[in-house]
Amino acid sequence: MNRLWGSKDKTPKPTLDDAMSGLDTRISSLDVKLSKLNSELSVYQQKLARMNDGPGKNALKQKALKILKQRKMFEAQKDSLQQQSWNMEQASMTTNNLRNVMTTVDAMKGANKELRKQYGKINIDKIESIQDEMEDLLDMSNELQETMSRSYAIDDEISDTELDAELEALGDDMQFETGEAEMPSYLMEGGGGGLPEFVDEPVKEDKEEVAA
């Protein structure tokens, strides 16, 4: 059967990257050939500059022209291959961009599906109820704090009579606590009794010693 209809070709089709790689190889090969032709033209140029006009010079010119034509042909092929390579690079960039876009779109679809699934489990009414309950608890806490920090006012109005009485009582208490007694009579001005018995009479200075 395969002999009649043939078999399917299972060889994978070349990709853009494969095609660009082949073009780059051909362009590199042309660069080598162009470099060789330029070297030969440089040699012919030096020889022609030293030769006088004549049949030998004309023959050398014909060889140089032949090499110049080959160089132009290779340069045209190189330009064509470079243009093809550029076009393929643009196509490859476009393809990669499209792949990236499709990947992003697929990721966004999956994310949206997951978000819908998660939001479907959320009850907005329950959340609002929790918020209201939290607000009530905070209000109760504030009221409790205000109650616990309440200050008790003390009557600041005190009359002069009450002040004098309090000061007099305070002075009596301090005298009683410290055991303070009345001032001795010998310390009072004009007090009698003279010096106490335990104090010796003042020593009289010897007049002779003073005179000396």
Number of C-alpha atoms within 10 A of each C-alpha: 6 7 6 6 7 8 9 7 7 6 6 6 8 8 10 15 12 11 15 20 13 12 18 15 12 15 21 12 12 18 15 10 16 21 12 13 18 14 12 15 19 13 12 18 14 10 13 17 9 9 12 10 9 8 9 11 16 14 11 16 16 11 14 20 14 12 18 17 12 15 20 12 13 18 17 12 15 20 13 13 18 17 12 15 20 13 13 17 16 12 13 16 12 12 13 12 12 12 12 12 12 12 12 12 12 12 12 12 12 11 12 12 11 12 11 10 11 10 10 9 8 10 9 10 9 10 11 11 11 12 12 12 12 12 12 12 12 12 12 12 12 12 12 11 11 11 10 9 9 8 8 6 6 6 6 6 6 8 8 9 8 10 11 11 11 11 11 11 11 11 12 10 11 11 11 10 9 8 7 9 8 5 8 8 13 13 11 9 7 9 10 10 9 11 12 9 8 6 8 8 9 6 6 6 8 8 8 7 7 7 6 5
